[in-house]
Every structure is written in C-alpha cells, then in structure tokens.
C-alpha cells in the first residue's frame, strides 16, 4: 500500500554543454556511439591535502600544449587548482584553477610576462561531470586564439578578464620544475575538492576537444579515447591501477611515455577513505549491478552540496552537521528499488533515512515528508512513530532500502533489518507509506549537537550486500522513458533568431517535432509577445503583455516535423527573437461534447454508502459520493465516524481528495490515520484547502474520522474517492456533467500538454461558481492552466496547483487573488477544468483558449518555494537539466509588484543565468544580477535577489520547468 500526500509541490542548449557568450558548437557525425569506458576516477579531499606531483627531467614545449580532464566538483566557493606549475618563488606560477567565486581562471604570473583569463561563467554544478580542455599556443598570431578554453565540447568566448599571452613566449608549464594536479605548488594550498578522471596532457600540440570527446546521436558530449601522440612530457592518467598509491600504480602514465605522477595523501584502502572510485563520466548501458557495490560505472550520487545543514567533504561523501535540515543525496529517484549505506561516524544524535524533497523541511522527520531512523530510540519516525527497532551508536552503518514502486522502506543496523524486515521478499517494512511518483532522497541529520556521517551509494564496495534487486544509486541505473528520456521530441526553444527582410523573417529547421504552441518574443527590442497555436490556427495571435482580443494574420508558416518559418506579419526585420515550442501530440483536433467525459470521470456502478450509519452525522456519508467538491461527510461534535464498504474495493490507483481545518480530527483509511495536514480556514479566505493522498495496488475497506472535539474549525472530510481514475458516485445520483461545455482540443497526455478552445456559458458576473467545466484531455489533473479570452479585451488568468485556491495573472504583476472565482475555487479533475462566472474566463457568447500542463516526472516540474533573499537560495530538484524555467511570486507580502521571470537556457547558457524575459511586458532581454539562478544537471538553485524577481526573502513563488536533458545523461552546467 502506498500513502501519498500528493500536493505536487516539487518538482523542475542545443548540445549538452556549457559556454559563455557566443559559443562555438562542435558536432560530430562519426555515426559511432560506442562508448569509451572511463573505469575510475580519483577523489581529491582538501582536508587530506590530496594531490599528484611530478617534476619533468627536462623542459618540453613551453609555448604549445593541451590539457584535458573530466572534472566533478564537490567543494565550492574557494580557490581550487586543477593543474599548476610553480617555480617556488612567488608569484612565479602558471595555474588552471577555479576562482573563489567558481569561475574558471587560466593565468601566468612571471617576472617577464603575464596572461590572465577569467570566465564570466560560474561552474557550480556538483552533481555531474564537466569536460574541460585548455589549448595553449603562444605561436598563434591571433591573440584571442593563443588560449582556447572548452567545457563539454563548447568553446567559451566570454570572459570577465582577458589578457592574452605574448606571442612566442615560453611560460612555466612544461618546464623542468615541479608540476601539481589538485593543488597550488607554492605554499602547498588551494587544494581541489572533487574528482578527476581521464587526464591527458599533450606536449607540443594545441588540440580541439574533439580529440578527447564527441557528441553522440542524442546530442550529449561523451568521452573519446585520445588516439594521437602525447609528446615528450605528455601523459595520460586513467587511475585504473588501484593496487597501490605509487607512481607506477595509481599515478601511472598510460601514454607509453612513463611520465608517472606521485600520489600524495591519497588512499586506496577499503572503506570510506578509499579515493579510487567508480564515479565516472562514462555512460554505459546494460551493466549488471550485483548488489555488492563497486560494480557499476557511472555518475554516482553524493551528498548534495547545494542543500542541507551540513558541511560536505571527501568528495561530498561526508557531511558534518549540527542542524535539522537534512543533507540529501544528489539523485532523488521516483521509482525503482535503491540501496545506500550511511555510517554515523561521530556525534551525540543521529537521524538517518529518506526525504521527500518535493517539500522543503526544516526538521527532518517531524512531518510526513521525512522518514528518520532515530539513534536514541530506534523508532522510524514520519511525523509520528511508524515502527520501532533497535537504538544505535556511533560507528553503526545504517542500510537503507527503498522500493519506490511499492512505497516501502526498510532500515538496518549493521545488516540486521529492523522490524524483522526482509526487503528481498518485500516483507515487514519499517514504513509502507512512501509516496508514489515523488522524488525521494537518502538523507540524514543530527538534530542535536554536531554529528559526522559518511555515505556510500555504491561507488565503492558496500559494507553489506544490497538486498536482492536493489540497486546502487547512479546514472547508469536510471531508466527514463518517453518525454523524460528524449525531452526535445516534445518541447524545445531557440534563440538568437535574426529576422531578415523576406516574407519568412526567420526559419527553424532542426526541431524534433511539429510545433502546436509557439510562443515568441523579440530579445533585442521592445516588442509584443506572439502566442499562436494549431487549434486556433497559426493565423491567430494573442499577446501576453496585452489584454487585447485575438489578432489575425499568419504568424508562422511551413510548419513541419522539423520546424517552421516566422512571417513578416508579426516579426520585424533586423531584430532577434527567441521562441518556445510545445508538441500537443495528435495530428488533428478533437471535439469533446457536453458530458463527453462522464463515463471516464465517474464510477456509478453501486450505492457506495449502502448500509452506512448516519447517526450522529452533521453531513451524511452520501455527501462524499455525489461527484462534487462542495461538501463532505462530517460527524457531529463529540463523535467519530466510520464507513465500511459492503465489499472491499480493490484498486490499482486510489486518490483520496480530503481536507482538514486547524482544529479538526484526522481522517482514517482502513482504520489508520492519514496524517492530513491541517489548514486554518480563517487565514485561508474561509476556504478549505484540498489535499490529495495517493495509493497504488491495494484494497480499500473503510474510511472514517477520528473524534471531532469542537465545532468551530472542526471540519474535516473526504470530498471524493477516486479509484482507478474514476470518482465514486452513488448509483441514482446525478453528478455534474463532465464537461458542461463542449470544446475542441489537441492533447498530448504523455507529455502533459493540451490546447483547448471553448465558448463560455457563464453569466459573466464575477465571484461565483458557474458549475461549468471544459475537458482538458490530459487524463490527469493539470498543474498549470493559462486561459485567454479570444473575442474581447480581458486578462490572462492562471491556475497553479501549488498555490492556495485562487488565480494568478499572466499579464500582470499582482499576487495571488485568493478571492477569485475564476477557476471556481476548485482544483481541476483528471478530466475537466472548472470555471467560475467571470468574463475573463467564462462569459456567454465569448470564445476562449486554454493551455493546460500536467507534471510528467523527469520531463516537467511544477511546484513552489520560499525565497531567502541571499546567494544560498533554495535548491529545486527537478530530476533533469532544465531548458526553460519561469517563476512568479504569489504571496500577499509580494505587494502586488512582481512579474514573471523567464530563464531560457538557449538564451543564457551560462551560470549564473541572469538574462530574463517577462510574459507581462514587451521588454527585450533584461540582464540583471538580481534575478539570477543556476541551472543545473538535476534542477536549479536560486541566487541573491533584492528586487523580488525570483528569490526575495520570505516571498512565496511558483515555478514551471521543462527538460533539456534527463539527469541520466546530463553534463554539469
């Protein structure tokens, strides 16, 4: 059985790469996607002073060379040296390094000449791998070509500082003095915190990244075996031989030159101190996970350096924490069977378990989003005690096995499964209420005093074998499908589109789908937004920065499976544009008649409340089985209530639509408390807040209420019970038609997107429920709905599932209107969107269009967060590398003074992404350091913000994000 308080509050450029400014994209057409296997990486821990060193016996070519390495970062915000040559006399050095603000810097400080290149881009992604290539050639007559920097196959051309080396000048790298990898030689400091793999140095050649990598058929930058010569002082470090830590084992040069490197303060001893790991950038399919750990090669989870109370070390596999906010794994799967081990190294108190990271928490395990195994009590706590086990002390290795398809969790103490559990057979879990389809991370916290924890996700051998069919947590074991596997077949963006002078102003010819919704904006000039779609026709346009009715004139033409052309009706010669495009799936429109979804909306096969005891009930049980969400069954004050079904109800999926006021009793399912969050209706506009609890593959025998103790604010109940997608309605009861308004739509349920046109049927008066609805075609509840009247001048109402009941405005800067009845103060159902009486959304005689989006795990993400106002803003886990993100402040304290903030990775491929657009105005790109975010391989992180665009302290925001790459294949950004 699976319990899921499913509020959907979580989770969300052309190549998988990283550039700066105008980028040079390198694509290969070798047709060979066979992987080059990088077997191991080497971890560098600053606390150990870990580094490699070598002094060449004689100088090589000091004017021309290439350095290439795969890099996975763990520490941020301090100087870290990747490669350095130092004469020993300050300031005589030549480093490749990360600056203290995480920019890349390549520089030389000598008595005779200097050069200094510092990127604009900041490299703050700690969950995936970068490929960094530096090609150095002072013989080049073009100054800007004497140093070329590439990240993930993309040349970086934008630098905050650029002072080029002098022509034909010898610098220190490749001289006969000590070279270091992972530290600054002079002063023995500025140690690297992270991992290196497949390090190559080419003496005498300045090479392109294509010598070391290639773009595969999916557009992902992949490792490639270097096949050329290395030159006199060249070397190749693959770190394969971990039989020892000598220059002829771990530091062995495999180029054939025997230019070996000496490992310093690096260990290959078994256990947490082992620095030779299987965490690599190789993406190899169909590996066998034996469960022993240390068997699968891929990008492994670590503690997330961007989240939690703790200070991370040892490649982010150790955290030192004295806080209550959990430290979590950098990968949070939503399906499958997973195993990890967390060892409590030291401290006075430990909480170890898993966290649903769709909700940010400040006290791990104190609510329904965290499951913690407590050291002092042995209890498994999830807002309340779920099960009991043995207490444990420092030195204990806690095994955690989670089956996210069955919603079960087991914990072990030194290989003894608590609660007599057996994960291999599925028996006796410590918890059986993990939510379906939510991102669940392994987690730990201290809660009291400072504690140290060490984690193993399988990048080395486990202390104890994983249970049968439970896997180590790495990218190779992830299995995205459909839109999550290939997001650019369902959505994509393009930018820097220059409008020419012909009728076809600009043309796109490299999409992987036929666009159905195209949203475009000039990024160079003040100009209106252009919204056009296949259901209304591409000769119809709406503008989100205006309230105007629909305009006529073809916007895009020659729409095909690979792109389209923009016309001179709406786009201006000499201006540049960006365009966002969605695929609505079907090749033709569908008409849905009134009541056309009744049979898929309702199950009226029986009287579900037959035999119910309605004594001492304020509202009878039938109130929960009428198909409405206007009322619910409720006992009188002083009484509990229970409904036992005459026949047990077997289900594949079960959704309970419930509510609970601040002083109301909890609700029961099969005799067990649901732990429904309570909401004070007096502070929520007098409205009950609807919560959704989801289960899979079980049997429903009864529902009920605990004792209701007071009348005021004592209401709680079941609005609806939805079994296998259908609302249970008593036979003989006439539920509302689904829908009540006929519509024309084009829908892509697989990708969670539809376009709907309908004619209003409401009275037009504001602030009342019309009792009307239209079909959305998604077969699941939309999380985002955008509506615009076509036949008159009105605004753009927006529904978002993560806000309280109310409406936002796409064309305005106002906060959430909680008094609005635009969406009838109801959440959409699996089949229809509800409408109020309001001319903006539902007036008789007017025509409307609606764009509906539902969250698809691994492809799109919609949720909410609270701003912090500082550079350490919330990290939002999406489970993918986002292509497009937009945010909006909705809380009342935002003072009705905050618009939409749009980040398109094709416009701004660098971190920090600070180029923004806004739906509500016609401004071109606004580059503002106070609106920045970091777009990452597994989500995004909010940065410092003083003007409220995305991260003002204390303001609540909603967001929408859609994928560029699945995390399985994403490179660090």
N, C-alpha and C positions, 0 to 999 in steps of 0.2 A: 504494500500500500504506500502511496506517495502523498504527502501533505505539502501543499504549495500555497503560501500566501503570495499569490502571483499578482503583484502590482505593476509589473513591467517597468520598474524604475531603474533598470540598468542601461547598463547596456540592455561608443559606438564609438607620373606621373607616368607618365606613359610607360616607362620602364620601371622596374623595381630598383630605384636608385636614389642618389642624393646629389644635388648640385647646388650651385649658387648663381643667382642672376640668370643670364642667358647661358644655357647649358648645351654642351655638345653630346648628343646621344649616340651611343655606339651599339649597333645591332649586327648580329652575325647571322649568316644564312647557311651555316655548315650543314644543317639538317641532322646533326648528330647531337642527341640529347642524352647520350650515355654519360653517367656521372663519373667525375674524377673523385675518388674517395679520399678524403682527408680523415685519417684514422683517429687522431688525437689532437688535443690542444694542451697548452701548458698554462697553468694558473699562476698569476703573479700577485702576491699579497704584500702590500706595503708594510704591514706590521712585522713581516719576516725579513724585510729588506731583500726580497727575491729579485734576482736579475741574472743576466748572462753577460759574460765578458770575453773579449778576445783582443789581442794585440797582433796585427799582421807583421810578418817578418820583414816585409818591405812594402813601400808605397805602391799602390796601383794607380788607376786613372782618377785623379782628383778633380777633373773637370766634367766627367761624364759617367753617370751611374744611374741605376734604378733600384728602388726598394719597394717590395710588395709584401703585404701581410694581411691576413684576416684577423680582425680585432673585435672582441666582445667586451664592452665596458662594464664595470661594476661600480667603481667609485666615481663620483662627480664633484665638481666644484673646487678642484685643486690642481696644481701643476702635475702633469704626468708625462714622463718621457717614454717614447716608443723606441727611438734609436738615437744614439748620441756618440759623438767623437769629441774628446776633450783633451787639450794639451796639458791640463793640470794647472795652468796659470790663468786665473780669471782675467778677462772674460773670454778666454780662448776656447770656444766650443761651437759645435755645429749640430743642433738637435732637430729631430722631428718629434713634436710633442703636442699634447693637449694643454691649452692655456687654462688659467684658473677659472675662466668663465666658460670652459668647454669648447672653445673654438680651436681649430687646428692651426698650428704655427710651425713654419719651416724657416729656420733662420741660421745665421752665422755671425759670430762676434769674434773678429780677429783684429790684430793690431793694424792690418793694412787695408782690409775691406770688409764690408758687411752686406748682408741682404736680410730681408725680413718680410715674410708673407703671413698674414693672419686672416683667416676666413671670416666672412660675415656669418656663415652658417655655424650653428652650435650643435654639437654632437652629444645629445643627452638621452639617447635610446639605449637602455641597458638590458633589453630583453631579447635582442637578436644580434646578428653579426654584421659588421661593416667590412668591406674590402677596400683597403687603402693602398694606393700606388703613388709614389713620388718619382717622377722622371726628371733628372737633373742634367743640364748640358750647358755649360758656360761658353761652348764654342758656337752656339746658335747666335746668328746675327740679329735675330728679333728678340728684344729684351723680355717681352712677356712670355716667350717660348722657352726661356732658359730653365724655368721650373714649371712643370705641369703637375697638378695635383688632381687625382681621380678618386672618387668614392663610389663604390658599387658600379664601376664602369662608366661613370658620368664625370666629365671634366668640370671642375669648379673654376669659375672665372670671376667671381665676385669676392673681393677682399676688402676688409676694413683698412688694412695696412698692406701696401705693396711697394717694396723697394727691391728691385731686381738685382741679381748678382752682376758683377762686372764681367765684361766679355773676356773669355780666355783666361780666367783667373782660377788658380788652384785653391781649393778650400780643404778643410781638415778631414772630411770623410774620405776614407781610403788611404790615409797616411799611415805611417808605421808607429802609431800611438794607440793607446787603449780605446776600444770601442765598447759601448754598452747597449744592451737591449733591456729595457724595463727600468732604467734609472738614469739620472744625470751623473756623469762621471765625477765632475768636480764637486766636492763636498759630500758625495755619496748620499744623495737625497732625491726627492721628486720621483719616488717610485711609482711604477704603473700599478693600478688596481684594475685587474681584469684578466683576459685570456688572449693568447696569441696562437695562431695556427698557420701552418704552411708559409713560413717566412722565406722569402727569396731576396738575395742581393746580387745584382748584375753589374759587374765591373766593366766599364768601357762602352756601355750602350744605354741610351735613353729610350725606353720602350713604352708602348701603349699598353693599357690594361688588358687588351685582347691577347697579350702573351700569357696572361695568368687567369683569365676568366672569359666567359662567353654568356650571351643571352640565350636562354632556351626558348622553346616554342611558346611557352606561356609568358614570355617577357621578363623572366626572373634571371638576375645575374648569378651565374654558377661558377664554382671553381673549375679551373682548367690546368692540367699539368703543363708546366713550362718545359718546352722541348728544345730550347736553344742552349747556347753556351753561357757559362757564368762568368768567365774571365778570371784573371789572376787571383783576386781577393774575393771573388763571388762565392756564395754559399746558398744552400737550401736546407733549412731546418724543418723537419716534419715531426719531430718529437715522438716518433714511433717506438723507439727502443727505450722502454722504461724499466729495463732490468737493473739500472743503476743511475746515479746522478753525476756521472763523469762526462768529460768532453768527448769520449768515444761511445757513449750510450745516449743519454738524453740530449746532450749537446752536439751530437754527431752531425757533421755536414754530409748530406747525401747528394751533393752535386758532382762528386768524384774528385773534388779538389782537396779534400781532407782539411778544410778550413773550419775545424771544430771550435765550438764555443764552450766555455766553462760555466756550468750551472752553479749559482751561489745561493745558499739558503732556500733551496728547493728540495722537496721531499717526494719520494715515490713509495714511502712506507704505506702499508694498508691502513685504511681508516680515514677519518676526516681530514688528516693532514696531507693526504695524497694530492699532489698538484698535477698529476698526469691523468687527464680525464677524457671521457668520450663526448664531451660537449664540443661539437664541431659544426662548421657551416655546410657540410655535405648534406644533400637532400636525396636520400636513398630509399626507394620504396621496397616494401615486402621484406623487411627484416624480421627475424624471429626474436621475440622477447621471451627469454627463458624464465624470467621472474627472479633471476639471481642478482640483477643489477650489473652494470658494467658490460652490457652485451650489445646495446643498440646505439648506433652513431646518429647524432642529430643535434639540434639546438635544444638544450635542456632548460627546464625551469630552474630558477634560482629564487631567493627571496627578492621581491620587487623593491628595487632601490628607491622607487618613487612613491612608496606607500608605507604607512605604518609608523609606529613609535620608535623602532629600534635603529641603531647604527649598524650598518652592514659591513662585513669584512670577509676575507677569504673568498673572494670571487662571489660575494653576496650569498654564500652558503652558511654564514654565521651571522647571527644578529644578537646585539646586546641591547636589551630593552628594559625599561622600568615603567612602561606605560600600559594603558588599557586598550589602545587602538591596536588591532592585531597586525603583525607582519605576515604577509601573504605570499604565496607562490606567484611567479610572473606569468604562469599559464593557469587559467581557470576553466577547465573543460565543463561542458554542459551535458555530456553523455559519455557512456563508456565506463570501464572499470579501471581504477587507478590506485596505485600504492606508493607511499612515501614513508620515510622514517625521520622523525625529529628527536634528537637527543637533547635532554636537559643537562647542560654542562655544569652550570653553577647557578646559585641564587637561592632565594627563600621560598619562591612560589612559582608554579608553572601552570599554564593553561595551554593545552595542545589539542588541535582538532581541525575543523574546516569552517570556512566562512562563505556565506552567500554574498558576493561582492556587488550584487545589484543594489545593495543598500550600504551606505557608509555608516559605520558604527563607531562609537567612542568607548564602548565597554564590551569586549569580546565575550560572547555567550550569554549576555544579560538579556537578550531579546531573541526573537525567533529566527534571526538571520545568522546566528553563530552557534556552533556545536563544540563545546570545550570539555576535554577530559582533565579534571582538576587533580593536581598533585596531592593536596592535603586531604581531600575527601574521597577520591576515586570515583566521584559522580560524573556522569555525562550530562552536562547542563545545556539547555537550549531555551532560555527564559525561565525554565523550571527544570527540575531533575527528571530526566527521561529513563535513566538506568543507573545502577550502582556497580562499582568494581573495586579494585584494589588501589589504595593510595600508592604513590611512588616518590622516590627521592632523586637527588642529583646523580647523574651517571646513567639514568634509565633511558633506554631507547624505546620510544613510543611508535609502534607501527600503526599506520592509518590506511584503511582500505575503504574506498567508497565506490559503490555501484550506483551510478547516476541514472541508469535506466530503470532500476528498481527502487531508487530512493533510499538506499540502505547505507549505514555507516558502521564500521567496526573499528575498535581501537585495541591495541595490545600493549602489554607491559613486558618488555624483553621476551617477545614471541609468545606470550600467554594471552590469548584473546579473552577480553573481558566479557562478562555476561554469558559465559560458555559459548561464545560465538564461533562460527565457522564460515568465514567469507567464501571459501571454495564451494560450499554447498548452499550458501545463502541463508544459513540457519542462525537464529538468535543474534540479530544485530543489536548494537548498543543504541542505535536510533534508526527509525524507519520512516522519517518524515523529511528527508532531503527533497527539495523542490525539483519538479520536472522542468528541464529547459532553462534553468538558471545557471550562470557561471559560478562554479564552486571552487574555491581555492583552499589549498592546505594552509594552515595558519597556526600562529602561536602568540602568546603574550604573557607578561608576568603578572600584571595586576597589582603587585605589591613588592616594592623593592626592585633592585636590578637583577636580571637573570640573563644568562647566555644560553642560546640554543644553536645547535648545528643541524643542518638538514641534508638529506640525501634523497634526490629524486631519481636515482638510478644512473647518474653519470659515473659512478664507481660502484663496486660490489656492495649490495645491501648487507647489513649485519645478519639479517634473517631473510630467507626467500619470501618473495611475494606470494600471496595465495594464488591458486590456480586461476589463470586467465586474467589476472590483474596486472596492469602494465606500468612500466616506468613512465614518468611524465616528461615527454619530449615531443618535438615537432614531427618526428618520423611516425609516432604512434597516433597522431591526429588524423581524422578521416573526414574532412569536409566534403559535402556533396552539393550538387545543384548550384544555386547562386552563391553559396558560401565557398564553393571550390573555384568558380570562374565568374566573379562578380562583374567583369567587364562585358559579359554577354547579356547583362540586364540593365546596367547603368554605366555611364561614363561622362566625363567632362572634357572639354577642350578649351584652350585659351590662346592668347596672342594671335587671334584670327584677324588679319588685316583686310578691311573691306576695300575692294578695288573699284574700278569705275564702270564695270559691266553690269548688266542686269542681275547676274549672280555675284553678289558682293563678296562672298567667301564660300568655300566648299570644304566639307569634311568627307573623306573617302576611306577612313580606316576604323570606323566603328564595327562592332561585332554583333549588331542587331539593328533592326529598323525602328527608329525612334517613334514613340507615341506621344510623349510630352517633351517639348523643347522649351527651355527657359533660358533666355539670353539677355546679356547686358553689356553695354559698352564699358570697357575698363579704362579707356583713355579720356572720355569726355562725359559731361553731364548729359544723360540721355535716359529715356524711359526703359523700363523692363519690357520684355516681349515674351508673353506666355501663349503658346499655341499648341494644339493637340489634334490627334487623329479622330477623336469622337466629334468634336465641334467642326473639325475641318481645319486644315492648315492655312485657310484663307480668313480665319478669325483670330483676333488678337485681344488679349487683356493685359493691363499694365498694373503690376502690384504696387507701384509707387503712386497710383492714382485711384480714384473711385469711379472713373468713367465707365460707361457701359461698353460692351464689346465693340471693337472696331473691325472694319472689313479691309481686305487686301491681302493677297498671298504673302505669308511671312517666310515659309521655307518651301522648296520645291525639289523635284527629283529625289524624293525620299526612297531609299533603297535599303537593302540589308547591310550596307556598309557606310551609309551616311546620307547627306542632303546638301542642298545649296541654300544660302540665305539670299533674299531678294532685295531689290532697291526700294521696295515699299516701306520697309521699316529699319533698314540699316544704311549707314551713311559712309560714303567714300572717305578713305583716309583715317578712319577710326578703327581701333582694335576692340575685339569682343571676346567674351567668354560665354560658353553655353553648357548647360546641364541637361542631360537627356536620360529619360527612363523608357523602358520597354513594358508595355501593358499586355504583352503576350499574344493574344489572339489576333488573327488577321482580319477580323470583321467585327462590327458592333453587334451587341446582343440586347434585345428588349426584354425587360422584366415587367410583367403585368402586376396590377394590384393583386395581392395575396399570392403572388407567384412563388414566394418562399415559405408559405405556411407549412408545407409538408416537411421541409428541411429545418424549419425553425422549432416546431413543436412535436412532442410525443403525447398524443391524447388517447393512447390505447386502453387506459383503465382509469378508475377512480383511485388516485394515489393516496387519498386520505380516508379510504374506506375503513370504517371501524375506529377512526380517531376519537380520542377522548377530548372533547372541547370544554369540559367543565373547568371552571376557574381560568378561562382564557379571555383576555381582553379582545384579541382578534383570533378568530378560529383558524385552524390549520389550513383551510382552503385558501386563505389569503396568500399563502406561499406557493399556490399551484394554480394561479389564474393567468399566468403569462405576463403579468405586469410587474413593474418595479415601483409601484406607487404605495405599496403596503406590504406587511408581512405578519405572520402569526406571532402572537405575543401573549405570555401568561399574565395574569393579574399580579399585582404587587403581593409579595409574600409567598408566591408559588413558583415551582419549577414546571417544566412541561416536557413531554416526550411523545414522539410519533414513531411507532414501529410499523414498518410496511408489512402488508399482509403476505407479500412474497419478497424475499431478498432480491435486490436489484444488482445483477452482475454488470460490470462496466469495463470498457477499455479505457475511456476517459471520463472523468467526473469533475464538474466545476460547480462549486457552491458560491453563489452570489449572496453576500451577507453584509451586515452592518452591526455596529455596536457603539452606543453612546457612552459617555465618560463614566457613568455610574451603573451601567447595565451589566447583567450577568453574561458570562461567557457562553458560547454555543457548544453543542455536543454533536459528535458524529460517531455512531456505533458505540456510544457511551463514553467516549474520550473527549476531553476538552480540545477545542480547535485553537485556543490562544489567539482569538480575534483581537487585533489592535483596537483600542478604544479611541474615539474622537469626540471631543466636546462640541455638540451641535450648536451651543450658544456662541462659540467662536468660529463656527463654520457657516455663518449666514443662516442658521436654523436648519441646515440640511444635514442629513445623514451621509456619511462617507461610505461609499461602496467598496468592499474588499472582495478579492477573488481567491478562492482556495481550490487548488487543482490536485487531482489524484489520477493514478493510472492502474489498470489491471487489478481490480479488487471487487468487493461486494459491499453494497450499502444496505444495512439492515434497519437503521434508525437514525433520527435526528432529534435534537432537543435543546432545551435551555436549562442552565443552572438556575438556582433560586433568584428570583428578582426581588431585591430588597427594598427599593424605593421606586416611587412613581416618576418623579422629576428626573429627566435624563437617564431613565432606566430602560430605555428601549433597545432591544437587540433582536435580530431575527434573520430568517432566510428569505431573501427576495425571490430567488429562483434556484432550482436544482436542475443542472444541465447534464444529461447523460449521453455520452457518445455524440455530442454536438447538438442535442435537441433538448429544449426546455420542457420539463414535465408539467403538463396541464391536465387537470381533471377532465375526464370524459363528460360531455354535456355542457362544459363551459366554453363560451365563445371568446377566445383570446383576441388580441388586436391583430388585424391583418398584417402580414409581413411580406411586402411593404404595403403601405396605404397609398403610395404614389407610384405610378408607373415611371420607368426610367429606361434610358439607353446607356449601355456601359461597355467598356472593354476592360477586362481584368486579367491579371497575372497572379493567381494565388501563390504560386511557387516563389515568386519574388516579392509578394506582399504589396502590390501596387495596382490600383484601378483608377479609371477615369469615368465619371458618371455625369450624365446630363438629365435634368428633370424639370418639370414645370411645377411651380409652387401651388399649394392648395390651402394655405392658411389664411386667416382673416387679415393678417398684416399688422395687427396691433401688437405692441411689444409686451414682453414679460408674461407670457402664459404658455402652457403646454398645448400644442395643437393636436396632440395624439397622432401625429403623422410621421411617416418614415419613408426612406428610399433604400433600395437594395444596393450594396457596395460590391458584391461579387467575390470577396476575398476568402470566404468560408472560415474566417477567424476575426476576432474583434479588432478593428483598426486602432492604432495607437496615435495616429495623426490624421486629421481631416481638415482640408483647406477648401473653403467654399467661396464662390463669387457670383453675384447676380450678373447676368449677361445683358438684360434688357433695360437696365436702369443704373443710375449712379448711386452705388452703395459700397460699403467697405468689404473687407475680406475676412470673415470670421474663421477662427482656427480652434479646433479641438485638439488637446493633447492629453493622453491618458495619465500622465504623471502629475498633473495639476489637480487641485480640488475642482469640483464641478463648477463650470463657468466657461468663458470664452476669451481667447486672445485675438489680437488684430494683426494680420499680416502687413497691412498698410499703415500701421500706427506704432506709437511708442508707449502706449498705455500698458499698465499692469493687467493682470487677470481680472476680468469682470465677473465676480462671483455672484452678482445679482442677475446675470444674464440668463435668459431662457432660450438663447439662440439654438442650443442643442438640447433643449427640453430638460435640462438638468439631469441628463441620463448619459451613461456610457453606451456606446454602440453595442449591438449584439453581434453574434457571429455572422449575421445575415443582413442587418439593416442599421442605418444611422437615423437617429430620432431628431425631429425638428420641432422648434417652438414657433409661436406666432410672432414673426418679426420680418419686416420687409427685406432685411439683408439676407435672409436665408429661406423664406417660405411665404411669399405673398401670391395669392391667386392671380393668374394672368402673367406672371413673370417667369422667365427661364433662368436656370442656374447651371453651373458646373461645379463638381466636387472632385478633388484629388485625394484619394484615400491610401494610407500607408499602414501596413502592419509589420511589426518587428519579425524579421527572419534571422534566427540565430546564425552568427558567422557572416552575415551579409549586411544587415542593417541593425541599427541600435537606436532606441529612443528611451529617454529617461530624464532624470533631474539631478541637480546637485546644488549645494550651497556655496557661495563664493567665500573666499578667505581674504581677498584683497592683497595677498602677498605673492612672492615668486614661487612659493611652495603651495600652489593651489591644488585642488582635488585632482587625483588621477582617475580617469574614467576608463574602465575596462570595456572594450568592445569585442575583443577576440579576433580583430582584424586590423589591418593598416588602413585607416580611413582615406577616402578620396575626397569626400565632401562632408563638412560639418557646419551646421548652423545652430546658434544658441539664441535664447531670449529670456531676459529677466521677467518673472511673472509675479513676484511677491509684492504686496502693497507697499512695503518700505522702499521699493524702487522708484516711488514718487512719480509714476506715470511719465517717466523720462528716459526710457531705454528702448532702443530698437533692436532689430535682428542683426546678428553678427555672423557673417558667412565666410568660411575659410575653404578655399578650393586648392587642393594640393597641386593642381596643374598651373595655377597662377603663382603660387608661392611654394616651391618645392623644398624650401629650407626651414629648419628650426632655428630660431623661433619664427613661426608663421604669424606675421603681423599685418599682412595685406588683407583687407576685408571689404566685402560688399554688404549692402543692406537692402532687403526687399522693399522697405518703405520709402526709400529715396532714390533719386536719379544720379547720385554722385558716382564718379568713377572710383577706381580702387583707392581706398584710404589706407595709407601705411602709417600705423600708429603703434608705437611700442607698448601702449597701454591696452591694446586689445589682443595681445599675442597669446598663442597656445603652442605647445609642442605636439606635433602629430607623430605618433609612434607606431611601432610594428604591431602593438596589441591594444591601441587605444589612443587617448590624448590626455595631456596634462595642462591645466590652466596655469597661467603665469601672472605676474604682477599686473594690477589693473586699478587705475584711480578714477576712471570715468564711467565704470559700470557696464561696459560692453559685454564682458563675459565672466568677470571674477571680482565683483565688488563685495567687500566684506559684509556678510550677513544677508545678502540678497539671494533669493532662490531663482534658479534658472532651469529651463527645459532645453533639451538638445535633440537633434536628429543627426545621425551619422550613417554613411553608406560606404561600402568597402572598395578599396583599390586592389588589395591582395589579401588572401587568407593568411592568418598568422603562420600556418604550416610552412608557407614558402616565403614569407615577407622578410626582407632585409631591414636592418636597422636604418632609421631615418635621422 
